[in-house]
Amino acid sequence: MSIHKQTSFIQLFCLLTALFLMVFISANLSPVQAHLQQRHVCDAYAQTKAVVVIEPGRLFKDRDHFLKVMATDKNFAVAYTRCIGRAVDRFSFVESGFRLEEGRDELGKFVIKLQAPSFNVIRQPIALTNTYNSVHSFSEILAGKSKKDTRFSAHTVMFRSFSGNVILIPLKGYISIYDFAKKASFAEVADLWRQACTIAKELKTANKPFVFASHAGTASGQTVPHFHLRFELQK
């Protein structure tokens, strides 16, 4: 066999081996893992000592665009939510807590930020990793016994707080968005962002400006130890 033919044979063998491995790996990955292999989902970096940016790996024009993608691209929504949990671990926000909020980076790109509060000594802190306690002020709402105007989906319930803000919470017990990002199922994450997009559209139609955020830990302002995504109406 000539050197040329031998080289061609080796190249063909390597190509077929690579294709086989790609098919084998893809077949054994979960949808989210496969999605992570296909494209860069997000990056996390410290903007300041107290602010961490969770930068999406794709460009979003604004919040509406972001929520629309989160509602329709389930793989991206789950992978990006998991990024939040990893960022909290990476920047050691588990002890101090944080406020998740929408924002812009230095170039004006839409991002999610983790705003770390100045740590305060609190007698009964809501730690991000405590065992979930089902006795709290959302209990009646979750049980369908509240007189509040509520709307249930497969995995979430939406209602208005006393302050008039719209609150979206998962039906299962998660202490904070950190807890949710680490443990929630694919279906739960997808449903949360789908309902968030619906709420945002309704508030926009009603001409009610808002920002969406979530407090994690007492030091950040969380008062109920059950994860809730807040749509804070602007005065």
HELIX and SHEET records of a PDB file:
HELIX    1   1 ILE A    3  ALA A   27  1                                  25    
HELIX    2   2 PRO A   31  GLN A   38  1                                   8    
HELIX    3   3 ARG A   63  THR A   72  1                                  10    
HELIX    4   4 LYS A   74  ARG A   90  1                                  17    
HELIX    5   5 SER A  139  LEU A  142  1                                   4    
HELIX    6   6 ILE A  177  LYS A  183  1                                   7    
HELIX    7   7 PHE A  186  THR A  205  1                                  20    
HELIX    8   8 THR A  218  SER A  220  5                                   3    
SHEET    1   A 9 CYS A  42  ALA A  46  0                                        
SHEET    2   A 9 VAL A  51  PRO A  56 -1                                        
SHEET    3   A 9 PHE A 110  GLN A 115 -1                                        
SHEET    4   A 9 PHE A  98  ARG A 104 -1                                        
SHEET    5   A 9 PHE A 210  ALA A 216 -1                                        
SHEET    6   A 9 LEU A 229  LEU A 233 -1                                        
SHEET    7   A 9 VAL A 166  PRO A 170 -1                                        
SHEET    8   A 9 THR A 156  ARG A 160 -1                                        
SHEET    9   A 9 ARG A 151  PHE A 152 -1                                        
END                                                                             
